[in-house]
Amino acid sequence: MKTATSVVASSVQDIAKRQTAIIEVIKKIIASGHVDTKDMMASIGQLEQVGLRTSILSRFSSIALGQVFQFLKESWEAFPITFTQAYPTAYDYIREKFGYGDQMTDLYAAVWEAWFSGKYQFAKPDFIKIERLPVVKLRVAAPYVMRGEMDKHRWKLLADETLTRSELTQGLRTGKPQAMSKGKNAVPKGSGTDVVFVRETGDLRLYNSNGEPVQVGFLNISSSDPLVLDAIRNILSSAGIRSVR
């Protein structure tokens, strides 16, 4: 068994150290009450640049971006008025600067908080390779990590590559896989649970049990900014989202 500290990959740790240094400076400025200063603006700019560089890294390393998202969500109301007027919420700022929608912002923030922030202690079986798991599955398991409920059955479910996200969600609730219903209200495997990316429009959608499309969000495919386009590719890859026409 391994402790939580040994779970975190060195790449995520190194990125988090750089981000933490900037975040701590911003926290001190906020605590001083002098947020409308050049130092505050410069520190926010540094955090943005570090976050942008993190967003184009490999799938696993980019999880460290969740640290930035979580901090922005928690501290946004204390930011300078020039920021909060231009971007009423942290989600607005993140969407504009990083190209992540609300759902992806919450996903990365939750994964960071549960698995990598150090706030929650857990013992990981040797057969679990965190860096090989899809971010979306780490998100599904995050509440159980936070509540200290990752028993041996749930760890085995998380490691099972054959389970879809919905099957994993159902299994984690009871600690064992759930058989798919065969009644008239059964949900076909892959229906109503798997988000797909529509390449022509940038839409993120899923299909309910009646086969009807449901809008989940969108990605800004009209952008010509290489950082945005790289971020989009990273989002799709890290979340295991399938592309369709």
C-alpha positions, 0 to 999 in steps of 0.5 A: 500500500502507498500513502497519499504523498507517494501517489502524486507524480513529480510533474504535478508536484513541480508545477504545483510548487510554482503555482503555490508560490504565486498563489501565496503571494496573492493571498498575502496581498488579499489579506493586507486589503490592498488588492488594487496594486501593481503587485497584485496585478503582476501576480495575477498575470504570473498565475495566468501565464503559469496556468496557460503553460500548464494547460498545454502539458500532457493529460496527467500534468495538466491536472495541476491546473485544477489548483489554479481553478480552485483558488480562483473560485474560492478567492474571486470576490476578493480580486480587484474590481477591474477584474470582477467587473470585467469577469463577474465570476471566476468561471467567466475569467477561466472560460475567457483566458483558459478556454475551459467551460464551467463543467471542465473547470469544476472537474479539474478543481475537484480532481485536484482537491481530492487527489493532489491537494494533500487535504485528504489522506488515503492508502492506494493499492499498488495496482492503482496507477493514478497517472493512467486513469482518465480524469473523468474517472478520478472525478467520479471517485473524488467524493469517496476519496474526500469522505474516506470511503475508498475501500478495496471494492471501490479501488478495484472498480476504479481500476476496471478499464472495462467499466463506463463512467456511468457503470463506475458511478453506479458501482461506487455508490454500493461498492460493487458493479451494478447490472444494467436494467433490462426493463422498459426503462433500461438505459442502453450502454453508452446512452445518456452517459457518454459526452461526445464532441461535435467537431463542426460546432464545438458542442459537447453533448450526450444522448438521453435514454430516448436517443435525444441529444442534450447540450452539455457545453461547448469548446471554442473551436473558432479560435485561432489561438494555438494555446486555445486549440492545444487546450481543446485537444488536451480537454478532449484527450484527458476526459476521454471524450469521443469526437463525432461529426 
